[in-house]
Amino acid sequence: MSNTMRLYDLAGANELARFSPYCWRVRLALAHKQLPVETVAWRFTDKAAIAFSGQGKVPVLVDGDHCVVDSWVIAEYLEDTYPDRPSLFGSAVGRSLARFVNQWTSETLHLAIARAIISDLAKILHPQDMDYFRTTREAAFGTTFENLATAQVANIEALQRVLQPLNSTLGQQAFLAGDTPSYADHVAFSAFQWARVSSPISLIPTNSSIATWRERMLDAYDGLARATPAS
Ligand SMILES: N[C@@H](CCC(=O)N[C@@H](CS)C(=O)NCC(=O)O)C(=O)O
C-alpha cells in the first residue's frame, strides 16, 4: 500500500471549509494511526470525480490499489490493515461498543444537530451545490430551510435532551474511550466539528462537560481539527 493515502473530503465554497462529519471521522482515525493522508476537496455535485468508487458519497479513501468507502468500513479497514499502529478500538469489545456510538451518532445525534444548523450550513456551500442540497435535504426533513431557521432556538433546546447521556458520561471521564481518545471519540466529536465549521451558533453551554471534551478533541493530534477554521 502507498505511503500517502488520498481522501475525498467534502468542502464548501471555501476550500478550507471541510465540514463532513463522516470525513472528519476518517481524518481523525488516520491521525490516530499516524498515517499521512492527502485530502482532495470534493463537492456534493462532483459525482463524476468519485464514480470510480462505485457510489456517490464521501468519504472515499484510496490506499494504493484499494478504494474503501463508508466511514465505518474505512475505520475497520485501517484497524485491520495497520494493526501495528495505535488501535482505534482497543479490543474486540471496544470495537463493538464503538459501533454503538457510530450508529447513535449517525441515527440520532446527526439529525438533532442538522435541525439546528442546516439553514446556516446551506450558506457556506459552493454555489454549484446549493440547489442540489436544498432539494435533497428539504425533502428529507419534510420542511424548508426557512422553517428550520425559524425553529432554531427550539431545535437547540431539543438537542440538549439528546446530549444528556453524552454530557453525563464526559463528566466522569476525559474521553468516551477513557483517558485517551479513540474511534468512539472521533465519531461523536466529528458531529460537533461539522457544526463548528458550518454554523456560528453555539450548540452547547461553554461550561458543560461536552464543551470541555470538545476543546480536548480540538487540541488532539496536534490540533488537527482546530486548524480548520470555525464558521
Ligand atoms: N454511511 C456513510 C455516509 C456518508 C455520507 O452520507 N456522506 C455525505 C457527506 S457528509 C455525502 O457524501 N453525501 C452525498 C450526497 O448527499 O449526495 C459513511 O459513514 O461514510
The ligand as a Gaussian input file, in Angstrom:
#p B3LYP/6-31G(d) Opt

LIG

0 1
 N      -22.673000       5.900000       5.823000
 C      -21.772000       6.794000       5.151000
 C      -22.445000       8.155000       4.969000
 C      -21.627000       9.092000       4.099000
 C      -22.394000      10.356000       3.738000
 O      -23.629000      10.452000       3.924000
 N      -21.661000      11.339000       3.193000
 C      -22.274000      12.574000       2.745000
 C      -21.413000      13.769000       3.132000
 S      -21.450000      14.051000       4.878000
 C      -22.336000      12.572000       1.225000
 O      -21.330000      12.319000       0.582000
 N      -23.500000      12.849000       0.642000
 C      -23.616000      12.877000      -0.789000
 C      -24.970000      13.357000      -1.219000
 O      -25.799000      13.688000      -0.376000
 O      -25.179000      13.392000      -2.423000
 C      -20.458000       6.894000       5.932000
 O      -20.450000       6.571000       7.137000
 O      -19.417000       7.232000       5.340000

